[in-house]
Amino acid sequence: MTNWLAGAEAYLHSRPNIAIAAVAAVVLLALIAWIWGPALLTSRHKYESRRERVEDADRYRRNIGQLLTIPILLLAILYTLHQVAGAARRSVEKSDEERFSQGSQALASGNVSIRLGGIHALAQLMGGDRPEALCPDGNQRPLSSSGGGADPDSADARRSPQDQLYRAALQAIAAQAVTSSRLARLGSEGDAARQALEAASHEVPAGADTYAALSVIARRKCEPYSQEVPLDLSHGYFRGASMAHAQLIRSDLRGSDFSASELALANLYQASLDGADFGGANLTRASFANASMTDANFGPGENLASPALPRLPHLRTQLGRAQIVTANAQGADFRCAMMNEARLDDSQLGGADFEHAALSRATFLSAKGVGARFNAACGPRANFSSATFASVAAPIQVEGRKSDFSGADFSDGFFRSARFDRIRLQGAIFVRADLANATFENSDLTNADFRGANLTGAKFDGANLIGVKLGGATVCNVSGLPDVVVSPRCELRFMPVEAGRFGDDCLPTARTGIGVDQQCPYDGGEVVEMAEPPVLSQQ
């Protein structure tokens, strides 16, 4: 009851115009009834004298006055409730402040049990866990949010005391997660016996209070855009954390270690992930829209997910159907990452490493990947094309959204039926790549290297082929090449690359199981050496 009254009082307190309008309306109606009511009532009767009319009007006014005592009593009751609710609100605020102070003091304790109690107290102050797994936006925030142009911090002055206390409690829990993780890391390095045990089990766990704090952060209630709380989790040690469905929008995770963590469907919209480590983590369907991921690591990590899993050397980072759109991932390490059906549209991927990555049906529309590495990657039906906008006459290509993978290395990759339309591939390397039925229409392939590649059914219509190298390539049913190489070379047998043995799903079909399919594939397969023919050129 106290909380309800406090909430009602806070509602009216935040909307004083409603209360003022209600009082003004009651007073106006009372005046109208008092002044004009008797005149209207007496006008319907005939009186023999003026005195009788006046006496009848006075009688009506007495009756109206008695009736007006009801709204006056109601106003008095409402005023009393307002005072009681105000006292209840102040009592609740004082109680919450005391709980916050006690919880914050508990976080500074040297006893882990007391720290866990402090985290629990702050979590209860925040309202507990959210009942639904995903927030209303589906955890995949669109590129242009409804409030994307506003600065949420500018509304601090208008925040209610409860909202300000919620933000303070959440930020205190985040600070505790980082601080306790660093202490756990230092303790593990200083204890020789513990260090030997961790080396034998391939695990270096963070503290219990660290995991508890991260769990509270991951399961906190959904926040409207104007109330989202960016968290500072930078340079923390969070290996093996369980944070599925976490809302980490615009949060700072720079330099943090989330290797082997559970972050499926996490929302990292506009987050700062520069130098963070996600090796071996599960980031299936996570959203990295507009995030900064410079030099972040998504390469294979040690098997730290669970003691029940078989101990394998490495785990492949799970990024299937992840949203890495309009992100800055220059120099990021995606080696061996499972990225089937992931979206990397409009992203900056210069110098990124996708060696041995699984990229089946992944999209790189209008991405910039100059110098990126796709060695031995498995990307059947991947789309690297430039995005186009339909018009009445023909599709329109915006120059600023033109894909650029100049100097990228696709050697030994498996890119059957992949699309490389209308993009820059100057000096790109496709040596020994399987490009059967791939399309390079209207692309700039100046000085590109296709030596030893499988070009069966490939399309080069409208492409710039100046300086292209095709020595030893399997050229069969290819369209768009000049007359000098138009004669088919279907008799050459292309040796399948290692990535191609997994098929269109980039997964081994004979082996199953969570511990087996996550292993990073090794380099292998015999390479057939062929004589290097002259360079193809167009004058």
C-alpha positions in Angstrom: 0.0 0.0 0.0 2.8 2.4 0.9 4.6 1.7 -2.4 1.3 2.3 -4.3 0.6 5.6 -2.6 4.2 6.6 -3.2 3.8 5.7 -6.9 0.5 7.7 -7.1 2.0 10.7 -5.4 5.1 10.6 -7.6 2.8 10.4 -10.7 0.8 13.5 -9.6 4.0 15.2 -8.4 5.6 14.8 -11.8 2.4 16.1 -13.5 1.2 19.1 -11.4 -0.9 20.4 -14.3 -3.3 17.5 -13.9 -4.0 18.3 -10.2 -4.3 22.1 -10.9 -6.7 21.5 -13.8 -8.9 19.1 -11.7 -9.1 21.7 -8.8 -9.9 24.5 -11.2 -12.6 22.5 -12.9 -14.3 21.7 -9.6 -14.2 25.3 -8.4 -15.6 26.5 -11.8 -18.4 24.0 -11.7 -19.3 25.0 -8.1 -19.4 28.7 -9.0 -21.6 28.1 -12.0 -24.0 25.9 -10.0 -24.1 28.5 -7.1 -24.7 31.5 -9.3 -26.7 30.3 -12.3 -28.3 27.1 -10.9 -31.1 28.9 -8.8 -32.0 31.2 -11.7 -32.4 28.4 -14.1 -34.5 26.3 -11.7 -36.8 29.2 -10.7 -37.3 30.3 -14.3 -39.4 27.2 -14.8 -42.1 28.2 -12.2 -44.6 31.1 -11.9 -44.6 33.0 -8.7 -47.3 35.4 -7.3 -44.7 37.7 -5.8 -41.0 38.5 -6.0 -40.6 37.5 -2.4 -41.7 33.9 -3.2 -39.2 33.7 -6.1 -36.3 35.0 -3.8 -37.3 32.5 -1.0 -37.4 29.6 -3.5 -34.0 30.7 -4.9 -32.5 30.7 -1.4 -33.8 27.3 -0.8 -32.2 26.0 -4.0 -28.9 27.6 -2.9 -29.0 25.9 0.5 -29.6 22.5 -1.3 -26.8 23.3 -3.8 -24.5 24.3 -0.9 -25.1 21.0 0.8 -24.3 19.1 -2.4 -21.1 21.1 -2.8 -19.9 19.8 0.5 -19.3 16.5 -1.3 -16.6 17.7 -3.8 -15.1 19.8 -1.0 -14.8 16.7 1.1 -13.3 14.9 -1.8 -10.7 17.6 -2.3 -9.9 17.5 1.4 -9.5 13.7 1.2 -7.3 14.0 -1.9 -5.2 16.6 -0.2 -4.8 14.4 2.8 -3.9 11.4 0.6 -1.4 13.6 -1.2 0.3 14.5 2.1 0.2 10.8 3.2 1.6 9.7 -0.2 4.3 12.3 -0.1 5.4 11.0 3.3 5.2 7.4 1.9 7.3 8.5 -1.1 9.9 10.1 1.1 10.0 7.1 3.3 10.5 4.7 0.3 13.2 7.0 -1.0 15.0 7.0 2.3 14.7 3.3 2.6 16.0 2.8 -0.9 18.9 5.1 -0.2 19.7 3.2 3.0 19.6 -0.1 1.0 21.8 1.4 -1.6 24.3 2.6 1.0 24.4 -0.8 2.7 24.8 -2.6 -0.6 27.6 -0.3 -1.7 29.4 -0.8 1.6 29.1 -4.5 1.3 30.8 -4.4 -2.1 33.9 -3.0 -0.4 34.1 -6.0 2.0 37.0 -8.4 1.8 34.6 -11.3 2.4 33.2 -12.7 -0.9 29.9 -13.8 0.9 29.3 -10.2 2.0 30.0 -8.9 -1.5 27.5 -11.4 -2.9 25.0 -10.1 -0.4 25.7 -6.5 -1.5 25.2 -7.5 -5.2 21.9 -9.2 -4.3 20.7 -6.1 -2.3 21.4 -3.8 -5.2 19.8 -6.2 -7.7 16.6 -6.2 -5.6 16.8 -2.4 -5.5 16.9 -2.4 -9.3 13.7 -4.4 -9.5 15.0 -8.0 -9.9 15.3 -10.0 -13.1 13.2 -9.4 -16.2 10.7 -12.2 -16.9 11.1 -12.2 -20.7 14.3 -13.4 -22.4 14.4 -10.7 -25.0 13.5 -7.0 -24.8 10.8 -5.6 -27.1 13.3 -4.6 -29.9 14.1 -8.2 -30.4 17.7 -7.6 -29.3 18.5 -6.5 -32.9 18.3 -2.8 -32.7 17.8 -1.2 -36.1 20.5 1.1 -37.6 18.4 4.2 -37.0 16.9 4.1 -33.5 13.8 6.1 -32.6 16.0 8.1 -30.2 19.3 7.7 -32.0 19.9 11.5 -32.4 19.3 12.3 -28.7 21.8 12.2 -25.9 20.3 10.2 -23.0 22.6 11.9 -20.5 20.9 15.3 -21.3 17.8 14.0 -19.5 19.6 13.5 -16.1 18.0 16.6 -14.7 14.5 15.2 -15.4 15.1 11.7 -14.0 13.1 10.6 -11.0 14.9 9.8 -7.8 14.1 6.1 -8.4 15.5 6.2 -11.9 18.7 7.9 -10.6 19.1 5.3 -7.9 18.5 2.5 -10.4 21.3 3.9 -12.6 23.7 4.3 -9.6 23.0 0.7 -8.4 23.6 -0.7 -11.9 26.8 1.3 -12.4 28.0 0.2 -8.9 27.4 -3.5 -9.9 29.3 -3.0 -13.2 32.2 -1.4 -11.3 32.2 -4.3 -8.9 32.3 -6.8 -11.7 35.4 -5.2 -13.2 37.2 -4.7 -9.8 36.5 -8.2 -8.5 37.6 -9.7 -11.9 40.9 -8.0 -11.7 41.4 -9.2 -8.1 40.6 -12.8 -9.1 43.1 -12.6 -11.9 45.8 -11.3 -9.6 45.1 -14.0 -7.1 45.3 -16.7 -9.6 48.7 -15.4 -10.8 50.1 -15.2 -7.3 49.0 -18.7 -6.1 51.3 -21.3 -7.5 49.2 -24.3 -6.5 46.1 -22.7 -8.0 47.9 -21.7 -11.1 49.1 -25.3 -11.6 45.5 -26.6 -11.1 44.2 -24.2 -13.6 46.9 -25.1 -16.1 46.0 -28.7 -15.8 42.2 -28.1 -16.3 42.6 -25.4 -18.9 40.5 -23.1 -16.8 41.2 -19.7 -15.2 37.8 -18.8 -13.5 36.9 -15.4 -12.4 35.5 -14.8 -8.9 32.0 -15.8 -7.8 31.0 -12.2 -7.2 32.2 -11.3 -10.7 29.9 -13.8 -12.2 27.0 -12.8 -9.9 27.4 -9.1 -11.0 27.5 -10.0 -14.7 24.4 -12.2 -14.2 22.5 -9.2 -12.7 23.6 -7.0 -15.6 22.5 -9.6 -18.2 19.1 -10.1 -16.6 18.1 -6.6 -15.6 14.8 -5.3 -16.8 14.4 -3.8 -20.2 15.0 -0.1 -20.4 13.4 2.4 -22.7 15.8 4.2 -25.0 15.8 7.4 -23.0 16.7 5.4 -19.8 19.3 3.0 -21.2 22.4 2.9 -19.0 25.7 2.6 -20.8 28.0 0.5 -18.6 31.8 0.7 -18.1 33.1 -2.9 -18.3 36.4 -2.1 -19.8 39.5 -4.1 -19.1 37.7 -6.7 -17.1 38.5 -10.4 -16.9 35.2 -12.2 -17.6 36.2 -15.6 -19.1 33.4 -18.1 -19.2 30.7 -15.6 -18.2 27.0 -16.4 -18.8 25.4 -13.3 -20.3 22.9 -14.5 -22.9 20.4 -11.9 -24.0 22.4 -9.1 -22.2 21.6 -5.5 -23.1 25.0 -3.8 -23.4 24.0 -0.9 -25.6 26.6 1.8 -25.9 28.6 0.2 -23.2 32.4 0.3 -22.9 34.0 -3.2 -23.2 37.4 -2.2 -24.5 40.2 -4.5 -23.6 37.9 -6.9 -21.7 38.3 -10.7 -21.8 35.0 -12.4 -22.7 36.6 -15.6 -24.1 34.5 -18.8 -23.9 31.5 -16.8 -22.7 27.8 -17.2 -23.4 26.6 -14.1 -25.2 23.9 -15.5 -27.5 21.5 -12.8 -28.7 23.4 -10.1 -26.7 22.8 -6.5 -27.8 26.0 -4.6 -28.3 24.6 -1.7 -30.3 27.1 1.2 -30.5 29.3 -0.5 -27.9 33.1 0.0 -27.7 34.8 -3.3 -28.1 38.3 -2.2 -29.3 40.8 -4.8 -28.2 38.3 -7.0 -26.5 38.7 -10.8 -26.6 35.7 -13.0 -27.5 37.7 -16.1 -28.5 35.6 -19.2 -28.3 32.5 -17.3 -27.1 28.9 -18.0 -28.2 27.7 -14.9 -29.9 25.0 -16.5 -32.0 22.6 -13.8 -33.4 24.3 -11.1 -31.3 24.0 -7.5 -32.5 27.1 -5.4 -33.1 25.3 -2.7 -35.1 27.4 0.6 -35.2 29.9 -0.9 -32.7 33.6 -0.2 -32.6 35.6 -3.4 -32.8 39.0 -2.3 -33.8 41.6 -5.1 -33.2 39.0 -7.1 -31.3 39.7 -10.9 -31.1 37.1 -13.4 -32.3 39.6 -16.1 -33.1 39.5 -19.6 -31.5 40.0 -19.7 -27.8 40.7 -22.4 -25.2 37.9 -24.7 -24.2 36.7 -23.0 -21.0 33.0 -23.3 -21.6 32.2 -26.1 -19.2 34.1 -28.8 -17.3 31.7 -31.3 -18.8 33.0 -30.6 -22.4 35.8 -32.7 -23.7 39.1 -30.9 -23.4 39.9 -29.7 -26.9 42.7 -27.3 -27.9 40.5 -24.6 -29.2 36.9 -23.6 -29.6 35.5 -21.7 -32.6 33.7 -18.5 -31.8 30.0 -18.7 -32.6 28.8 -15.7 -34.7 26.1 -17.4 -36.7 23.5 -14.8 -37.9 25.3 -12.1 -35.9 24.6 -8.5 -36.9 27.9 -6.7 -37.4 26.4 -4.0 -39.6 28.0 -0.5 -39.9 30.6 -1.6 -37.4 34.3 -0.6 -37.3 36.1 -4.0 -37.2 39.4 -2.9 -38.7 42.2 -5.4 -37.8 39.7 -7.6 -35.9 40.6 -11.3 -35.7 37.8 -13.6 -36.9 40.0 -16.7 -37.5 38.0 -19.9 -37.5 34.8 -18.1 -36.4 31.5 -19.7 -37.3 29.7 -16.8 -39.1 27.2 -18.6 -41.3 24.4 -16.1 -42.3 26.1 -13.3 -40.4 25.6 -9.7 -41.6 28.7 -7.5 -41.9 27.1 -4.9 -44.2 28.5 -1.3 -44.4 31.3 -2.3 -42.0 34.9 -1.3 -41.9 36.9 -4.6 -42.2 40.3 -3.3 -43.4 43.1 -5.7 -42.3 40.6 -8.1 -40.6 41.5 -11.8 -40.5 38.8 -14.4 -41.6 41.2 -17.3 -42.1 39.4 -20.6 -41.9 36.1 -18.8 -41.0 32.8 -20.3 -41.9 31.0 -17.7 -43.9 28.2 -19.6 -45.6 25.5 -17.1 -46.9 27.2 -14.3 -45.0 26.7 -10.8 -46.4 29.3 -8.1 -46.8 27.2 -5.6 -48.7 29.0 -2.2 -49.2 31.7 -3.3 -46.7 35.3 -1.9 -46.8 37.8 -4.8 -46.5 41.0 -3.6 -48.0 43.7 -6.0 -47.2 41.4 -8.4 -45.3 42.4 -12.1 -45.2 40.0 -14.9 -46.2 42.6 -17.6 -46.6 41.0 -21.1 -46.6 37.7 -19.6 -45.5 34.4 -21.4 -46.3 32.0 -19.0 -47.8 29.6 -20.6 -50.3 26.9 -18.2 -51.4 28.5 -15.3 -49.5 27.6 -11.9 -50.8 30.4 -9.3 -51.1 28.5 -7.1 -53.6 27.9 -3.4 -53.4 24.4 -2.4 -52.2 22.1 -1.0 -54.9 19.0 1.1 -54.8 16.2 0.3 -57.2 14.9 3.0 -59.5 12.4 3.1 -62.4 15.1 2.9 -65.1 17.8 0.8 -63.5 19.5 0.0 -60.2 21.5 2.9 -58.8 25.0 2.4 -57.3 26.0 5.0 -54.7 29.7 5.6 -54.9 30.0 6.0 -51.1 28.5 2.5 -50.6 30.7 0.7 -53.0 32.3 -2.5 -51.6 36.1 -2.4 -51.6 38.1 -5.5 -51.0 41.2 -4.4 -52.9 44.3 -6.4 -51.9 42.2 -8.9 -49.9 43.5 -12.5 -49.9 40.9 -15.2 -50.7 43.5 -17.9 -51.6 42.5 -21.5 -50.9 39.0 -20.4 -50.0 35.8 -22.1 -50.8 33.5 -19.5 -52.4 31.2 -21.4 -54.7 28.2 -19.3 -55.9 29.5 -16.3 -54.0 28.7 -12.8 -55.3 31.4 -10.2 -56.0 29.4 -7.9 -58.2 30.1 -4.2 -58.7 33.0 -4.0 -56.2 36.7 -3.1 -56.2 39.0 -6.1 -56.1 42.2 -4.5 -57.3 45.1 -6.8 -56.6 42.9 -9.3 -54.8 44.3 -12.8 -54.5 42.1 -15.8 -55.4 45.0 -18.3 -55.8 43.7 -22.0 -55.7 40.3 -20.7 -54.6 37.1 -22.7 -55.5 35.0 -20.0 -57.3 32.6 -22.3 -59.2 29.5 -20.3 -60.3 30.7 -17.2 -58.6 29.9 -13.8 -60.2 32.3 -10.9 -60.7 30.0 -8.8 -63.0 30.9 -5.1 -63.4 33.7 -5.4 -60.8 37.2 -3.8 -60.9 39.6 -6.8 -61.0 42.7 -4.9 -62.0 45.8 -7.1 -61.3 43.7 -9.7 -59.5 45.3 -13.1 -59.2 43.2 -16.2 -60.1 46.1 -18.7 -60.7 45.1 -22.2 -60.0 41.5 -21.2 -59.1 38.4 -23.1 -60.1 36.4 -20.8 -62.3 33.9 -23.3 -63.6 30.6 -21.4 -64.4 32.0 -18.1 -63.2 30.7 -14.8 -64.7 33.0 -11.8 -65.5 30.6 -9.8 -67.7 31.4 -6.1 -67.6 34.4 -6.6 -65.3 37.7 -4.7 -65.6 40.2 -7.5 -66.3 43.4 -5.4 -66.8 46.4 -7.4 -65.5 44.4 -10.3 -64.3 46.4 -13.6 -63.8 44.7 -16.8 -64.8 47.6 -19.3 -64.9 46.5 -22.8 -64.3 42.9 -21.8 -63.5 40.1 -24.2 -64.4 38.2 -22.2 -67.0 35.0 -23.9 -68.1 31.7 -22.4 -69.1 33.0 -19.0 -68.0 31.4 -15.8 -69.4 32.8 -12.4 -69.8 36.5 -13.3 -70.4 38.2 -11.9 -73.5 38.8 -14.1 -76.6 42.4 -14.9 -75.6 41.2 -17.3 -72.9 37.6 -18.0 -74.1 38.6 -21.6 -75.1 37.4 -23.9 -72.3 39.8 -25.8 -70.2 37.3 -28.3 -68.7 39.8 -31.1 -68.8 41.7 -29.8 -65.8 40.7 -31.4 -62.6 40.5 -29.0 -59.6 41.7 -30.4 -56.4 39.2 -29.6 -53.6 40.5 -27.2 -50.9 40.2 -28.1 -47.3 37.3 -25.8 -46.6 35.3 -27.3 -49.5 35.1 -30.7 -47.9 32.6 -29.4 -45.4 30.0 -28.5 -48.1 27.6 -25.6 -48.3 27.1 -25.5 -44.5 30.8 -25.3 -43.8 30.4 -28.1 -41.2 31.6 -31.6 -41.3 28.7 -34.0 -42.0 30.2 -37.1 -40.5 31.2 -35.7 -37.2 28.6 -34.4 -34.7 28.6 -33.2 -31.1 29.2 -29.9 -29.4 32.8 -30.6 -28.6 33.8 -31.9 -32.1 32.2 -29.4 -34.5 33.7 -26.5 -32.6 37.2 -27.5 -33.4 39.1 -25.2 -35.7 40.0 -27.0 -38.9 43.7 -27.6 -39.6 45.5 -26.7 -42.7 45.6 -29.6 -45.0 45.1 -31.0 -48.5 47.5 -31.4 -51.3 48.3 -28.4 -53.5 48.9 -29.2 -57.2 51.7 -27.2 -58.6 51.1 -25.9 -62.1 53.2 -24.0 -64.6 52.7 -20.3 -64.4 51.3 -19.0 -67.7 51.6 -15.4 -68.9 49.7 -12.6 -67.4 46.3 -11.8 -69.1 45.9 -8.1 -70.0 43.6 -5.9 -72.0 44.9 -3.0 -74.0 
